[in-house]
Amino acid sequence: MSDEARPPKHWSMVEYLHETVKNPNIHIRGRNSYYSNAWTGSFEESVVRYLYGDAYSLSAWEPRWEIDQLHIGDYVCIGAEAVILMGGNHTHRTGWFSLYPFADVILDAYKGKGDTLIEDGAWIGMRAMIMPGVTIGEGAIVASGAIVTKDVEPYTIVAGNPAAPVRRRFPDATVEALLALGIYRWEREKFDALRSFLCANDLDALVRAAADYDAGKA
């Protein structure tokens, strides 16, 4: 595609994943998760690495092992130049004397890491790297440049290399209440009606509003 034909890019414009993702091994829930792609190619071109199911791998070979899946929830924000590493390249066995992926032992060399999950409402900072097989919990924040090697608890901020918890965004009781409310599983009408309470930090008001909304629907 010529430069003239390419759509304009700007840091204030984002790529909504449900509109662009084609790989059958990437699963997008909802219609609100986005990638800030102003300085890179698309989400599939630039962010997701070593995942079978892109146009080239589908035409070039058949997978010889179960493919690890990528699951992304709703209202997920992914910063520019982030990287999500997946399982297609796990053919370097650290327990062997040679790390080289020789073709005749590739099946023995491969060790899957399991699915990667980025749950609802998470925020992945610019140039963060998510290593294979981890879960980023609901409402978690991965700081810019962090390298995540372990699961991140819901509503927790992690930073550094390897990423370590900095703090929880809210007290434990608040986090437990938010998880129990299941705000990202609400029907769209309820979510939109209570958005002013979600864009705030008064838990009691949110709980009352949710109960009132549900009572009004009964």
N, CA and C atoms as a LAMMPS dump frame, in Angstrom:
ITEM: TIMESTEP
0
ITEM: NUMBER OF ATOMS
654
ITEM: BOX BOUNDS ff ff ff
-5.0000000000000000e+02 5.0000000000000000e+02
-5.0000000000000000e+02 5.0000000000000000e+02
-5.0000000000000000e+02 5.0000000000000000e+02
ITEM: ATOMS id mol type element x y z
1 1 1 N 0.85 -1.193 0
2 1 2 C 0 0 0
3 1 3 C 0.883 1.239 0
4 2 1 N 0.607 2.189 -0.871
5 2 2 C 1.39 3.419 -0.929
6 2 3 C 1.129 4.267 0.294
7 3 1 N 2.099 5.18 0.572
8 3 2 C 1.924 6.064 1.722
9 3 3 C 0.656 6.898 1.585
10 4 1 N 0.327 7.295 0.319
11 4 2 C -0.854 8.114 0.098
12 4 3 C -2.137 7.354 0.445
13 5 1 N -2.101 6.01 0.257
14 5 2 C -3.307 5.214 0.482
15 5 3 C -3.475 4.781 1.932
16 6 1 N -2.407 4.893 2.734
17 6 2 C -2.494 4.449 4.119
18 6 3 C -3.351 5.413 4.943
19 7 1 N -4.148 4.864 5.867
20 7 2 C -4.92 5.762 6.723
21 7 3 C -3.989 6.578 7.606
22 8 1 N -4.384 7.783 7.972
23 8 2 C -3.519 8.628 8.801
24 8 3 C -3.317 8.013 10.186
25 9 1 N -2.157 8.317 10.786
26 9 2 C -1.88 7.853 12.146
27 9 3 C -1.514 9.046 13.01
28 10 1 N -1.946 8.958 14.258
29 10 2 C -1.643 10.004 15.229
30 10 3 C -1.786 9.388 16.607
31 11 1 N -1.066 9.911 17.584
32 11 2 C -1.095 9.315 18.918
33 11 3 C -2.485 9.34 19.542
34 12 1 N -3.35 10.227 19.065
35 12 2 C -4.706 10.283 19.616
36 12 3 C -5.658 9.3 18.942
37 13 1 N -5.168 8.577 17.92
38 13 2 C -5.986 7.608 17.204
39 13 3 C -5.515 6.205 17.571
40 14 1 N -6.442 5.266 17.714
41 14 2 C -6.078 3.917 18.147
42 14 3 C -6.676 2.882 17.195
43 15 1 N -6.17 1.666 17.322
44 15 2 C -6.666 0.521 16.567
45 15 3 C -7.547 -0.322 17.482
46 16 1 N -8.832 -0.438 17.165
47 16 2 C -9.723 -1.279 17.958
48 16 3 C -9.554 -2.731 17.506
49 17 1 N -9.192 -3.578 18.448
50 17 2 C -8.748 -4.924 18.107
51 17 3 C -9.835 -5.769 17.464
52 18 1 N -11.08 -5.601 17.885
53 18 2 C -12.152 -6.427 17.311
54 18 3 C -12.35 -6.128 15.826
55 19 1 N -11.872 -4.968 15.363
56 19 2 C -12.028 -4.596 13.968
57 19 3 C -10.898 -5.119 13.092
58 20 1 N -9.752 -5.446 13.681
59 20 2 C -8.567 -5.725 12.868
60 20 3 C -7.996 -7.127 13.024
61 21 1 N -8.183 -7.75 14.173
62 21 2 C -7.523 -9.033 14.431
63 21 3 C -8.135 -10.127 13.571
64 22 1 N -7.267 -10.862 12.865
65 22 2 C -7.716 -11.947 11.994
66 22 3 C -7.217 -13.316 12.456
67 23 1 N -6.159 -13.342 13.238
68 23 2 C -5.561 -14.604 13.67
69 23 3 C -6.555 -15.405 14.505
70 24 1 N -6.844 -16.659 14.121
71 24 2 C -7.829 -17.456 14.873
72 24 3 C -7.369 -17.853 16.26
73 25 1 N -6.096 -17.648 16.569
74 25 2 C -5.569 -17.986 17.888
75 25 3 C -5.544 -16.78 18.841
76 26 1 N -6.064 -15.648 18.374
77 26 2 C -6.226 -14.462 19.218
78 26 3 C -7.72 -14.249 19.43
79 27 1 N -8.132 -14.181 20.672
80 27 2 C -9.548 -14.101 21.014
81 27 3 C -9.815 -12.773 21.73
82 28 1 N -10.638 -11.942 21.121
83 28 2 C -10.949 -10.62 21.652
84 28 3 C -12.38 -10.629 22.183
85 29 1 N -12.536 -10.269 23.458
86 29 2 C -13.879 -10.184 24.033
87 29 3 C -14.33 -8.726 24.019
88 30 1 N -15.501 -8.483 23.487
89 30 2 C -16.035 -7.131 23.487
90 30 3 C -15.524 -6.301 22.32
91 31 1 N -15.856 -5.002 22.351
92 31 2 C -15.592 -4.108 21.228
93 31 3 C -14.856 -2.843 21.641
94 32 1 N -14.18 -2.888 22.78
95 32 2 C -13.58 -1.658 23.297
96 32 3 C -12.071 -1.722 23.512
97 33 1 N -11.465 -2.88 23.414
98 33 2 C -10.02 -2.988 23.635
99 33 3 C -9.266 -2.408 22.438
100 34 1 N -8.165 -1.715 22.734
101 34 2 C -7.448 -1.047 21.649
102 34 3 C -5.929 -1.128 21.833
103 35 1 N -5.241 -0.87 20.709
104 35 2 C -3.785 -0.742 20.681
105 35 3 C -3.424 0.64 20.154
106 36 1 N -2.508 1.328 20.824
107 36 2 C -2.027 2.637 20.368
108 36 3 C -0.95 2.42 19.303
109 37 1 N -1.357 2.388 18.055
110 37 2 C -0.474 1.945 16.979
111 37 3 C 0.147 3.077 16.178
112 38 1 N 0.169 4.274 16.711
113 38 2 C 0.609 5.419 15.914
114 38 3 C 2.049 5.289 15.412
115 39 1 N 2.922 4.589 16.163
116 39 2 C 4.336 4.536 15.805
117 39 3 C 4.771 3.159 15.293
118 40 1 N 3.828 2.268 15.071
119 40 2 C 4.191 0.915 14.63
120 40 3 C 3.199 0.443 13.572
121 41 1 N 3.376 -0.804 13.182
122 41 2 C 2.368 -1.464 12.369
123 41 3 C 1.172 -1.83 13.212
124 42 1 N 0.349 -2.692 12.683
125 42 2 C -0.864 -3.087 13.384
126 42 3 C -0.549 -3.954 14.595
127 43 1 N -1.569 -4.215 15.389
128 43 2 C -1.425 -5.061 16.573
129 43 3 C -0.841 -6.421 16.212
130 44 1 N -1.377 -7.068 15.195
131 44 2 C -0.871 -8.392 14.808
132 44 3 C 0.524 -8.311 14.209
133 45 1 N 0.827 -7.252 13.484
134 45 2 C 2.142 -7.11 12.859
135 45 3 C 3.235 -6.813 13.874
136 46 1 N 2.914 -6.021 14.895
137 46 2 C 3.957 -5.465 15.75
138 46 3 C 3.97 -5.98 17.181
139 47 1 N 2.826 -6.35 17.718
140 47 2 C 2.746 -6.666 19.142
141 47 3 C 2.857 -8.157 19.407
142 48 1 N 2.057 -8.957 18.722
143 48 2 C 1.992 -10.394 18.993
144 48 3 C 3.101 -11.102 18.231
145 49 1 N 3.98 -11.782 18.951
146 49 2 C 5.153 -12.406 18.327
147 49 3 C 5.091 -13.936 18.456
148 50 1 N 5.504 -14.614 17.407
149 50 2 C 5.663 -16.069 17.399
150 50 3 C 4.354 -16.8 17.675
151 51 1 N 3.285 -16.353 17.029
152 51 2 C 2.004 -17.028 17.191
153 51 3 C 1.55 -17.552 15.843
154 52 1 N 1.442 -18.876 15.721
155 52 2 C 0.916 -19.476 14.506
156 52 3 C -0.496 -18.956 14.243
157 53 1 N -0.837 -18.813 12.959
158 53 2 C -2.17 -18.376 12.598
159 53 3 C -2.191 -17.118 11.768
160 54 1 N -1.021 -16.47 11.578
161 54 2 C -0.97 -15.336 10.666
162 54 3 C -0.991 -15.848 9.229
163 55 1 N -1.124 -14.929 8.29
164 55 2 C -1.298 -15.323 6.889
165 55 3 C -0.134 -16.171 6.386
166 56 1 N 1.099 -15.846 6.771
167 56 2 C 2.246 -16.604 6.284
168 56 3 C 2.282 -18.006 6.876
169 57 1 N 2.153 -18.124 8.185
170 57 2 C 2.28 -19.456 8.798
171 57 3 C 1.157 -20.378 8.374
172 58 1 N -0.032 -19.83 8.147
173 58 2 C -1.135 -20.671 7.702
174 58 3 C -0.86 -21.293 6.337
175 59 1 N -0.143 -20.56 5.484
176 59 2 C 0.142 -21.067 4.144
177 59 3 C 1.432 -21.863 4.074
178 60 1 N 2.318 -21.699 5.055
179 60 2 C 3.657 -22.28 4.952
180 60 3 C 3.796 -23.64 5.615
181 61 1 N 3.069 -23.903 6.718
182 61 2 C 3.242 -25.189 7.391
183 61 3 C 2.052 -25.502 8.297
184 62 1 N 1.982 -26.752 8.681
185 62 2 C 0.987 -27.194 9.65
186 62 3 C 1.643 -27.257 11.021
187 63 1 N 0.955 -26.792 12.071
188 63 2 C 1.551 -26.857 13.412
189 63 3 C 1.726 -28.304 13.849
190 64 1 N 2.79 -28.555 14.574
191 64 2 C 3.1 -29.905 15.029
192 64 3 C 2.848 -30.066 16.526
193 65 1 N 2.275 -29.042 17.133
194 65 2 C 1.941 -29.111 18.545
195 65 3 C 0.724 -28.213 18.797
196 66 1 N 0.128 -28.371 19.961
197 66 2 C -1.031 -27.542 20.309
198 66 3 C -0.608 -26.084 20.43
199 67 1 N -1.369 -25.198 19.822
200 67 2 C -1.006 -23.79 19.773
201 67 3 C -1.51 -23.065 21.017
202 68 1 N -0.589 -22.396 21.716
203 68 2 C -1.004 -21.557 22.844
204 68 3 C -1.861 -20.407 22.329
205 69 1 N -2.907 -20.056 23.071
206 69 2 C -3.873 -19.05 22.655
207 69 3 C -3.658 -17.734 23.416
208 70 1 N -4.068 -16.645 22.77
209 70 2 C -4.042 -15.322 23.397
210 70 3 C -5.483 -14.855 23.582
211 71 1 N -5.85 -14.553 24.832
212 71 2 C -7.193 -14.083 25.165
213 71 3 C -7.089 -12.663 25.722
214 72 1 N -7.845 -11.748 25.13
215 72 2 C -7.829 -10.354 25.56
216 72 3 C -9.26 -9.946 25.908
217 73 1 N -9.434 -9.433 27.098
218 73 2 C -10.759 -9.052 27.562
219 73 3 C -11.227 -7.742 26.971
220 74 1 N -12.298 -7.209 27.529
221 74 2 C -12.869 -5.953 27.059
222 74 3 C -12.252 -4.782 27.827
223 75 1 N -12.272 -3.611 27.206
224 75 2 C -11.752 -2.373 27.793
225 75 3 C -10.274 -2.487 28.175
226 76 1 N -9.517 -3.251 27.408
227 76 2 C -8.072 -3.367 27.61
228 76 3 C -7.373 -2.287 26.799
229 77 1 N -6.391 -1.61 27.405
230 77 2 C -5.612 -0.558 26.747
231 77 3 C -4.17 -1.048 26.591
232 78 1 N -3.669 -1.093 25.353
233 78 2 C -2.322 -1.585 25.091
234 78 3 C -1.502 -0.459 24.48
235 79 1 N -0.445 -0.053 25.194
236 79 2 C 0.374 1.072 24.78
237 79 3 C 1.269 0.762 23.595
238 80 1 N 1.745 1.812 22.968
239 80 2 C 2.568 1.697 21.774
240 80 3 C 3.817 0.856 22.025
241 81 1 N 4.152 0.019 21.043
242 81 2 C 5.38 -0.773 21.02
243 81 3 C 5.442 -1.831 22.107
244 82 1 N 4.309 -2.148 22.706
245 82 2 C 4.279 -3.296 23.619
246 82 3 C 4.513 -4.575 22.827
247 83 1 N 4.96 -5.623 23.517
248 83 2 C 5.205 -6.924 22.889
249 83 3 C 4.547 -8.004 23.739
250 84 1 N 3.806 -8.884 23.065
251 84 2 C 3.226 -10.055 23.718
252 84 3 C 3.857 -11.279 23.075
253 85 1 N 4.73 -11.956 23.808
254 85 2 C 5.407 -13.144 23.287
255 85 3 C 4.517 -14.363 23.468
256 86 1 N 4.431 -15.158 22.415
257 86 2 C 3.614 -16.359 22.46
258 86 3 C 4.476 -17.604 22.254
259 87 1 N 3.809 -18.76 22.118
260 87 2 C 4.496 -20.031 22.26
261 87 3 C 5.167 -20.626 21.051
262 88 1 N 5.076 -20.01 19.882
263 88 2 C 5.58 -20.668 18.691
264 88 3 C 7.077 -20.867 18.629
265 89 1 N 7.814 -20.151 19.465
266 89 2 C 9.275 -20.184 19.372
267 89 3 C 9.93 -20.879 20.562
268 90 1 N 9.161 -21.678 21.304
269 90 2 C 9.71 -22.302 22.51
270 90 3 C 10.39 -23.627 22.181
271 91 1 N 11.436 -23.534 21.38
272 91 2 C 12.162 -24.736 20.953
273 91 3 C 13.618 -24.678 21.392
274 92 1 N 13.909 -23.866 22.401
275 92 2 C 15.261 -23.755 22.943
276 92 3 C 15.24 -24.351 24.352
277 93 1 N 15.602 -25.62 24.478
278 93 2 C 15.49 -26.317 25.759
279 93 3 C 16.649 -25.948 26.672
280 94 1 N 16.345 -25.236 27.738
281 94 2 C 17.396 -24.778 28.641
282 94 3 C 18.024 -25.923 29.427
283 95 1 N 17.317 -27.051 29.535
284 95 2 C 17.872 -28.191 30.258
285 95 3 C 18.774 -29.075 29.407
286 96 1 N 18.891 -28.789 28.119
287 96 2 C 19.8 -29.536 27.247
288 96 3 C 21.124 -28.793 27.138
289 97 1 N 22.178 -29.511 26.815
290 97 2 C 23.485 -28.869 26.645
291 97 3 C 23.46 -27.888 25.479
292 98 1 N 22.776 -28.244 24.407
293 98 2 C 22.664 -27.352 23.251
294 98 3 C 21.275 -26.725 23.23
295 99 1 N 21.231 -25.41 23.074
296 99 2 C 19.969 -24.696 22.974
297 99 3 C 19.437 -24.645 21.549
298 100 1 N 20.239 -25.094 20.582
299 100 2 C 19.895 -24.911 19.174
300 100 3 C 18.681 -25.752 18.797
301 101 1 N 17.709 -25.175 18.034
302 101 2 C 16.493 -25.914 17.67
303 101 3 C 16.681 -26.785 16.435
304 102 1 N 17.398 -27.893 16.573
305 102 2 C 17.623 -28.792 15.451
306 102 3 C 16.295 -29.381 14.972
307 103 1 N 16.112 -29.405 13.649
308 103 2 C 14.829 -29.8 13.07
309 103 3 C 14.441 -31.226 13.432
310 104 1 N 15.415 -32.131 13.549
311 104 2 C 15.072 -33.535 13.764
312 104 3 C 14.635 -33.825 15.198
313 105 1 N 14.844 -32.891 16.119
314 105 2 C 14.389 -33.086 17.503
315 105 3 C 13.461 -31.962 17.944
316 106 1 N 12.875 -31.261 16.977
317 106 2 C 12.097 -30.073 17.304
318 106 3 C 10.882 -30.401 18.172
319 107 1 N 10.275 -31.568 17.961
320 107 2 C 9.122 -31.941 18.769
321 107 3 C 9.512 -32.181 20.216
322 108 1 N 10.673 -32.772 20.431
323 108 2 C 11.148 -32.979 21.804
324 108 3 C 11.585 -31.66 22.434
325 109 1 N 12.082 -30.747 21.598
326 109 2 C 12.588 -29.478 22.111
327 109 3 C 11.468 -28.535 22.535
328 110 1 N 10.336 -28.616 21.847
329 110 2 C 9.257 -27.665 22.11
330 110 3 C 8.612 -27.915 23.475
331 111 1 N 8.456 -26.853 24.246
332 111 2 C 7.752 -26.904 25.528
333 111 3 C 6.789 -25.73 25.594
334 112 1 N 5.507 -26.011 25.464
335 112 2 C 4.507 -24.951 25.497
336 112 3 C 4.434 -24.269 26.85
337 113 1 N 4.02 -23.021 26.831
338 113 2 C 3.908 -22.233 28.063
339 113 3 C 2.465 -22.052 28.518
340 114 1 N 1.51 -22.461 27.69
341 114 2 C 0.11 -22.263 28.033
342 114 3 C -0.43 -20.946 27.504
343 115 1 N -1.727 -20.776 27.624
344 115 2 C -2.376 -19.585 27.09
345 115 3 C -1.966 -18.328 27.86
346 116 1 N -2.036 -17.205 27.159
347 116 2 C -1.803 -15.887 27.754
348 116 3 C -3.136 -15.169 27.864
349 117 1 N -3.425 -14.619 29.046
350 117 2 C -4.699 -13.933 29.282
351 117 3 C -4.438 -12.51 29.751
352 118 1 N -5.055 -11.561 29.063
353 118 2 C -5.07 -10.165 29.516
354 118 3 C -6.521 -9.845 29.81
355 119 1 N -6.835 -9.743 31.084
356 119 2 C -8.237 -9.685 31.482
357 119 3 C -8.799 -8.269 31.384
358 120 1 N -10.122 -8.184 31.534
359 120 2 C -10.849 -6.937 31.326
360 120 3 C -10.232 -5.767 32.087
361 121 1 N -10.231 -4.609 31.415
362 121 2 C -9.861 -3.37 32.09
363 121 3 C -8.391 -3.203 32.393
364 122 1 N -7.524 -4.088 31.888
365 122 2 C -6.087 -3.961 32.148
366 122 3 C -5.473 -2.886 31.256
367 123 1 N -4.341 -2.356 31.681
368 123 2 C -3.616 -1.331 30.921
369 123 3 C -2.161 -1.785 30.798
370 124 1 N -1.722 -1.997 29.56
371 124 2 C -0.347 -2.409 29.271
372 124 3 C 0.411 -1.187 28.783
373 125 1 N 1.436 -0.778 29.511
374 125 2 C 2.152 0.448 29.191
375 125 3 C 3.045 0.329 27.971
376 126 1 N 3.483 1.473 27.477
377 126 2 C 4.342 1.539 26.299
378 126 3 C 5.619 0.721 26.488
379 127 1 N 5.947 -0.077 25.476
380 127 2 C 7.168 -0.898 25.426
381 127 3 C 7.243 -1.952 26.529
382 128 1 N 6.127 -2.258 27.163
383 128 2 C 6.107 -3.39 28.094
384 128 3 C 6.193 -4.685 27.298
385 129 1 N 6.689 -5.741 27.939
386 129 2 C 6.769 -7.055 27.302
387 129 3 C 6.069 -8.07 28.199
388 130 1 N 5.126 -8.799 27.607
389 130 2 C 4.401 -9.844 28.324
390 130 3 C 4.967 -11.178 27.882
391 131 1 N 5.574 -11.917 28.794
392 131 2 C 6.153 -13.204 28.457
393 131 3 C 5.061 -14.265 28.359
394 132 1 N 5.357 -15.392 27.723
395 132 2 C 4.319 -16.385 27.421
396 132 3 C 3.685 -17.009 28.658
397 133 1 N 2.404 -17.304 28.531
398 133 2 C 1.717 -18.107 29.529
399 133 3 C 1.321 -17.405 30.801
400 134 1 N 1.344 -16.066 30.818
401 134 2 C 0.981 -15.351 32.037
402 134 3 C -0.439 -14.817 31.935
403 135 1 N -0.993 -14.483 33.087
404 135 2 C -2.306 -13.857 33.171
405 135 3 C -2.156 -12.482 33.79
406 136 1 N -2.671 -11.478 33.089
407 136 2 C -2.729 -10.114 33.62
408 136 3 C -4.15 -9.916 34.14
409 137 1 N -4.29 -9.721 35.429
410 137 2 C -5.605 -9.707 36.046
411 137 3 C -6.434 -8.484 35.708
412 138 1 N -7.712 -8.574 36.005
413 138 2 C -8.643 -7.472 35.761
414 138 3 C -8.129 -6.182 36.387
415 139 1 N -8.172 -5.104 35.608
416 139 2 C -7.821 -3.792 36.132
417 139 3 C -6.371 -3.597 36.503
418 140 1 N -5.504 -4.537 36.115
419 140 2 C -4.085 -4.413 36.45
420 140 3 C -3.406 -3.392 35.534
421 141 1 N -2.286 -2.855 36.006
422 141 2 C -1.469 -1.926 35.225
423 141 3 C -0.065 -2.487 35.103
424 142 1 N 0.419 -2.622 33.87
425 142 2 C 1.804 -3.004 33.606
426 142 3 C 2.533 -1.737 33.187
427 143 1 N 3.503 -1.302 33.977
428 143 2 C 4.183 -0.033 33.716
429 143 3 C 4.985 -0.083 32.423
430 144 1 N 5.226 1.072 31.861
431 144 2 C 6.02 1.168 30.641
432 144 3 C 7.377 0.503 30.836
433 145 1 N 7.784 -0.306 29.861
434 145 2 C 9.083 -0.955 29.903
435 145 3 C 9.178 -2.167 30.795
436 146 1 N 8.12 -2.525 31.499
437 146 2 C 8.152 -3.683 32.386
438 146 3 C 8.211 -4.974 31.571
439 147 1 N 8.853 -5.977 32.124
440 147 2 C 8.896 -7.305 31.514
441 147 3 C 8.209 -8.269 32.465
442 148 1 N 7.032 -8.734 32.057
443 148 2 C 6.18 -9.527 32.938
444 148 3 C 6.458 -11.003 32.726
445 149 1 N 6.954 -11.663 33.762
446 149 2 C 7.278 -13.087 33.689
447 149 3 C 6.352 -13.948 34.536
448 150 1 N 5.542 -13.311 35.383
449 150 2 C 4.633 -14.042 36.262
450 150 3 C 3.256 -13.392 36.215
451 151 1 N 2.244 -14.136 36.667
452 151 2 C 0.879 -13.609 36.7
453 151 3 C 0.829 -12.316 37.511
454 152 1 N -0.057 -11.432 37.083
455 152 2 C -0.278 -10.165 37.775
456 152 3 C -1.673 -10.198 38.388
457 153 1 N -1.755 -9.946 39.679
458 153 2 C -3.033 -9.992 40.386
459 153 3 C -3.951 -8.849 39.933
460 154 1 N -5.264 -9.041 40.042
461 154 2 C -6.193 -7.977 39.655
462 154 3 C -5.92 -6.671 40.395
463 155 1 N -6.099 -5.565 39.679
464 155 2 C -5.992 -4.215 40.227
465 155 3 C -4.635 -3.975 40.905
466 156 1 N -3.598 -4.589 40.349
467 156 2 C -2.245 -4.443 40.879
468 156 3 C -1.361 -3.754 39.85
469 157 1 N -0.487 -2.865 40.295
470 157 2 C 0.478 -2.188 39.433
471 157 3 C 1.807 -2.918 39.539
472 158 1 N 2.393 -3.3 38.399
473 158 2 C 3.709 -3.927 38.393
474 158 3 C 4.644 -3.107 37.515
475 159 1 N 5.938 -3.171 37.853
476 159 2 C 6.943 -2.414 37.109
477 159 3 C 8.278 -3.131 37.23
478 160 1 N 9.192 -2.824 36.301
479 160 2 C 10.553 -3.312 36.392
480 160 3 C 10.827 -4.549 35.56
481 161 1 N 12.064 -5.043 35.668
482 161 2 C 12.526 -6.23 34.956
483 161 3 C 13.314 -7.123 35.913
484 162 1 N 12.703 -8.281 36.294
485 162 2 C 11.343 -8.7 35.966
486 162 3 C 10.31 -7.883 36.731
487 163 1 N 9.124 -7.789 36.162
488 163 2 C 8.084 -6.967 36.777
489 163 3 C 7.741 -7.489 38.168
490 164 1 N 7.619 -6.57 39.09
491 164 2 C 7.267 -6.898 40.471
492 164 3 C 6.157 -5.962 40.925
493 165 1 N 5.316 -6.41 41.866
494 165 2 C 4.236 -5.54 42.336
495 165 3 C 4.762 -4.266 42.978
496 166 1 N 4.159 -3.153 42.611
497 166 2 C 4.446 -1.865 43.241
498 166 3 C 3.419 -1.609 44.348
499 167 1 N 2.171 -1.764 44.001
500 167 2 C 1.09 -1.633 44.976
501 167 3 C -0.209 -2.075 44.316
502 168 1 N -1.221 -2.3 45.138
503 168 2 C -2.563 -2.511 44.622
504 168 3 C -3.221 -1.15 44.441
505 169 1 N -4.049 -1.033 43.421
506 169 2 C -4.692 0.246 43.143
507 169 3 C -5.666 0.648 44.234
508 170 1 N -6.258 -0.326 44.901
509 170 2 C -7.256 -0.074 45.932
510 170 3 C -7.016 -1.045 47.087
511 171 1 N -7.603 -0.788 48.252
512 171 2 C -7.506 -1.746 49.358
513 171 3 C -8.066 -3.104 48.945
514 172 1 N -7.603 -4.142 49.618
515 172 2 C -8.008 -5.504 49.258
516 172 3 C -9.527 -5.674 49.265
517 173 1 N -10.188 -5.104 50.262
518 173 2 C -11.641 -5.253 50.35
519 173 3 C -12.335 -4.622 49.146
520 174 1 N -11.808 -3.493 48.678
521 174 2 C -12.378 -2.838 47.503
522 174 3 C -12.179 -3.693 46.262
523 175 1 N -10.991 -4.264 46.128
524 175 2 C -10.713 -5.134 44.979
525 175 3 C -11.658 -6.326 44.982
526 176 1 N -11.824 -6.936 46.126
527 176 2 C -12.723 -8.091 46.206
528 176 3 C -14.158 -7.697 45.848
529 177 1 N -14.577 -6.516 46.283
530 177 2 C -15.933 -6.052 45.965
531 177 3 C -16.08 -5.785 44.467
532 178 1 N -15.063 -5.195 43.85
533 178 2 C -15.111 -4.937 42.409
534 178 3 C -15.183 -6.242 41.625
535 179 1 N -14.387 -7.214 42.03
536 179 2 C -14.42 -8.5 41.341
537 179 3 C -15.782 -9.167 41.501
538 180 1 N -16.364 -9.025 42.685
539 180 2 C -17.68 -9.621 42.922
540 180 3 C -18.763 -8.931 42.096
541 181 1 N -18.623 -7.627 41.878
542 181 2 C -19.604 -6.894 41.079
543 181 3 C -19.567 -7.327 39.613
544 182 1 N -18.39 -7.756 39.148
545 182 2 C -18.277 -8.199 37.76
546 182 3 C -18.616 -7.1 36.768
547 183 1 N -18.07 -5.914 36.966
548 183 2 C -18.495 -4.753 36.183
549 183 3 C -18.274 -4.938 34.68
550 184 1 N -17.227 -5.669 34.309
551 184 2 C -16.958 -5.834 32.877
552 184 3 C -17.793 -6.942 32.241
553 185 1 N -18.632 -7.576 33.033
554 185 2 C -19.564 -8.568 32.501
555 185 3 C -21.001 -8.04 32.482
556 186 1 N -21.179 -6.808 32.898
557 186 2 C -22.5 -6.217 32.842
558 186 3 C -22.953 -6.065 31.393
559 187 1 N -24.252 -6.096 31.183
560 187 2 C -24.779 -5.76 29.868
561 187 3 C -24.41 -4.317 29.544
562 188 1 N -24.315 -4.011 28.262
563 188 2 C -23.833 -2.688 27.853
564 188 3 C -24.693 -1.562 28.414
565 189 1 N -26.005 -1.767 28.465
566 189 2 C -26.899 -0.72 28.955
567 189 3 C -26.602 -0.377 30.412
568 190 1 N -26.368 -1.403 31.228
569 190 2 C -26.052 -1.159 32.638
570 190 3 C -24.698 -0.475 32.778
571 191 1 N -23.726 -0.944 32.019
572 191 2 C -22.386 -0.351 32.091
573 191 3 C -22.442 1.135 31.745
574 192 1 N -23.143 1.456 30.671
575 192 2 C -23.222 2.851 30.247
576 192 3 C -24.004 3.694 31.25
577 193 1 N -25.066 3.124 31.805
578 193 2 C -25.885 3.87 32.753
579 193 3 C -25.117 4.211 34.031
580 194 1 N -24.188 3.333 34.42
581 194 2 C -23.448 3.524 35.675
582 194 3 C -22.025 4.007 35.439
583 195 1 N -21.72 4.476 34.241
584 195 2 C -20.343 4.85 33.922
585 195 3 C -19.825 5.965 34.827
586 196 1 N -20.687 6.893 35.22
587 196 2 C -20.226 7.981 36.087
588 196 3 C -19.728 7.449 37.422
589 197 1 N -20.294 6.329 37.898
590 197 2 C -19.839 5.723 39.146
591 197 3 C -18.558 4.914 38.928
592 198 1 N -18.369 4.389 37.706
593 198 2 C -17.152 3.654 37.383
594 198 3 C -15.969 4.599 37.205
595 199 1 N -16.251 5.801 36.705
596 199 2 C -15.197 6.803 36.521
597 199 3 C -15.095 7.657 37.777
598 200 1 N -15.008 6.988 38.898
599 200 2 C -14.907 7.616 40.212
600 200 3 C -14.309 6.569 41.15
601 201 1 N -14.279 6.854 42.443
602 201 2 C -13.699 5.895 43.388
603 201 3 C -14.497 5.766 44.679
604 202 1 N -15.806 5.951 44.571
605 202 2 C -16.687 5.786 45.722
606 202 3 C -17.353 4.417 45.605
607 203 1 N -16.804 3.421 46.296
608 203 2 C -17.309 2.057 46.179
609 203 3 C -18.743 1.943 46.679
610 204 1 N -19.047 2.567 47.801
611 204 2 C -20.407 2.455 48.343
612 204 3 C -21.423 3 47.351
613 205 1 N -21.093 4.116 46.716
614 205 2 C -22.012 4.699 45.747
615 205 3 C -22.191 3.769 44.548
616 206 1 N -21.124 3.149 44.122
617 206 2 C -21.207 2.213 42.998
618 206 3 C -22.068 1.008 43.355
619 207 1 N -21.866 0.453 44.529
620 207 2 C -22.645 -0.715 44.95
621 207 3 C -24.128 -0.357 45.038
622 208 1 N -24.437 0.822 45.615
623 208 2 C -25.836 1.237 45.713
624 208 3 C -26.442 1.447 44.332
625 209 1 N -25.695 2.081 43.446
626 209 2 C -26.211 2.35 42.104
627 209 3 C -26.468 1.067 41.349
628 210 1 N -25.561 0.098 41.505
629 210 2 C -25.759 -1.194 40.836
630 210 3 C -26.994 -1.893 41.373
631 211 1 N -27.169 -1.857 42.699
632 211 2 C -28.349 -2.496 43.3
633 211 3 C -29.626 -1.802 42.85
634 212 1 N -29.614 -0.467 42.81
635 212 2 C -30.793 0.276 42.367
636 212 3 C -31.111 -0.036 40.912
637 213 1 N -30.091 -0.111 40.104
638 213 2 C -30.31 -0.433 38.686
639 213 3 C -30.944 -1.812 38.539
640 214 1 N -30.388 -2.783 39.277
641 214 2 C -30.924 -4.145 39.192
642 214 3 C -32.353 -4.209 39.709
643 215 1 N -32.655 -3.457 40.779
644 215 2 C -34.01 -3.461 41.335
645 215 3 C -34.992 -2.861 40.34
646 216 1 N -34.551 -1.847 39.625
647 216 2 C -35.405 -1.23 38.649
648 216 3 C -35.689 -2.1 37.443
649 217 1 N -34.787 -3.076 37.199
650 217 2 C -34.963 -3.998 36.079
651 217 3 C -35.823 -5.192 36.456
652 218 1 N -36.013 -5.398 37.769
653 218 2 C -36.75 -6.6 38.223
654 218 3 C -38.221 -6.517 37.864
